[in-house]
Amino acid sequence: MTEQEQQRLISGLIKQREAWQPSRQRAHTKPVAKRMSQRDRELMECFRNR
């Protein structure tokens, strides 16, 4: 593989990585649903039944 082919391969891989990364970062900005602890569930039930 010549030097020019290596550079084309590297630049192509970098472009693909840059195109792929923003979609991956967007997924992390979504709020993750946190499971409620037993105490949280009990508190919710108490306030719901007031």
KEMI-546789 format. One record per residue (C-alpha): residue number from 1; residue in three letters; y, x negated, z negated. Coordinates in steps of 0.5 Angstrom, whole numbers. Example, Ala and Ser with C-alpha at 12.3 -4.5 7.8 and 13.67 -1.06 7.14 Angstrom:
<pator><num>1</num><residuo>ala</residuo><north>-9</north><east>-25</east><up>-16</up></pator>
<pator><num>2</num><residuo>ser</residuo><north>-2</north><east>-27</east><up>-14</up></pator>
END
This chain:
<pator><num>1</num><residuo>met</residuo><north>0</north><east>0</east><up>0</up></pator>
<pator><num>2</num><residuo>thr</residuo><north>7</north><east>-3</east><up>2</up></pator>
<pator><num>3</num><residuo>glu</residuo><north>13</north><east>-3</east><up>-2</up></pator>
<pator><num>4</num><residuo>gln</residuo><north>16</north><east>2</east><up>1</up></pator>
<pator><num>5</num><residuo>glu</residuo><north>10</north><east>7</east><up>1</up></pator>
<pator><num>6</num><residuo>gln</residuo><north>10</north><east>5</east><up>-7</up></pator>
<pator><num>7</num><residuo>gln</residuo><north>17</north><east>7</east><up>-7</up></pator>
<pator><num>8</num><residuo>arg</residuo><north>16</north><east>14</east><up>-4</up></pator>
<pator><num>9</num><residuo>leu</residuo><north>10</north><east>16</east><up>-8</up></pator>
<pator><num>10</num><residuo>ile</residuo><north>14</north><east>14</east><up>-14</up></pator>
<pator><num>11</num><residuo>ser</residuo><north>20</north><east>18</east><up>-12</up></pator>
<pator><num>12</num><residuo>gly</residuo><north>16</north><east>24</east><up>-10</up></pator>
<pator><num>13</num><residuo>leu</residuo><north>13</north><east>24</east><up>-17</up></pator>
<pator><num>14</num><residuo>ile</residuo><north>19</north><east>24</east><up>-20</up></pator>
<pator><num>15</num><residuo>lys</residuo><north>22</north><east>30</east><up>-16</up></pator>
<pator><num>16</num><residuo>gln</residuo><north>16</north><east>34</east><up>-18</up></pator>
<pator><num>17</num><residuo>arg</residuo><north>16</north><east>32</east><up>-25</up></pator>
<pator><num>18</num><residuo>glu</residuo><north>24</north><east>34</east><up>-25</up></pator>
<pator><num>19</num><residuo>ala</residuo><north>22</north><east>41</east><up>-22</up></pator>
<pator><num>20</num><residuo>trp</residuo><north>17</north><east>42</east><up>-27</up></pator>
<pator><num>21</num><residuo>gln</residuo><north>20</north><east>40</east><up>-33</up></pator>
<pator><num>22</num><residuo>pro</residuo><north>26</north><east>46</east><up>-34</up></pator>
<pator><num>23</num><residuo>ser</residuo><north>20</north><east>51</east><up>-33</up></pator>
<pator><num>24</num><residuo>arg</residuo><north>17</north><east>48</east><up>-39</up></pator>
<pator><num>25</num><residuo>gln</residuo><north>23</north><east>47</east><up>-43</up></pator>
<pator><num>26</num><residuo>arg</residuo><north>25</north><east>55</east><up>-42</up></pator>
<pator><num>27</num><residuo>ala</residuo><north>18</north><east>57</east><up>-45</up></pator>
<pator><num>28</num><residuo>his</residuo><north>20</north><east>53</east><up>-51</up></pator>
<pator><num>29</num><residuo>thr</residuo><north>26</north><east>57</east><up>-52</up></pator>
<pator><num>30</num><residuo>lys</residuo><north>23</north><east>64</east><up>-53</up></pator>
<pator><num>31</num><residuo>pro</residuo><north>22</north><east>66</east><up>-60</up></pator>
<pator><num>32</num><residuo>val</residuo><north>15</north><east>65</east><up>-63</up></pator>
<pator><num>33</num><residuo>ala</residuo><north>13</north><east>71</east><up>-66</up></pator>
<pator><num>34</num><residuo>lys</residuo><north>11</north><east>68</east><up>-74</up></pator>
<pator><num>35</num><residuo>arg</residuo><north>6</north><east>71</east><up>-77</up></pator>
<pator><num>36</num><residuo>met</residuo><north>8</north><east>75</east><up>-84</up></pator>
<pator><num>37</num><residuo>ser</residuo><north>5</north><east>72</east><up>-90</up></pator>
<pator><num>38</num><residuo>gln</residuo><north>2</north><east>77</east><up>-95</up></pator>
<pator><num>39</num><residuo>arg</residuo><north>8</north><east>77</east><up>-99</up></pator>
<pator><num>40</num><residuo>asp</residuo><north>12</north><east>79</east><up>-93</up></pator>
<pator><num>41</num><residuo>arg</residuo><north>8</north><east>85</east><up>-91</up></pator>
<pator><num>42</num><residuo>glu</residuo><north>8</north><east>87</east><up>-99</up></pator>
<pator><num>43</num><residuo>leu</residuo><north>15</north><east>87</east><up>-99</up></pator>
<pator><num>44</num><residuo>met</residuo><north>16</north><east>91</east><up>-92</up></pator>
<pator><num>45</num><residuo>glu</residuo><north>11</north><east>96</east><up>-95</up></pator>
<pator><num>46</num><residuo>cys</residuo><north>15</north><east>97</east><up>-101</up></pator>
<pator><num>47</num><residuo>phe</residuo><north>22</north><east>98</east><up>-97</up></pator>
<pator><num>48</num><residuo>arg</residuo><north>19</north><east>102</east><up>-92</up></pator>
<pator><num>49</num><residuo>asn</residuo><north>16</north><east>107</east><up>-98</up></pator>
<pator><num>50</num><residuo>arg</residuo><north>23</north><east>107</east><up>-102</up></pator>
END
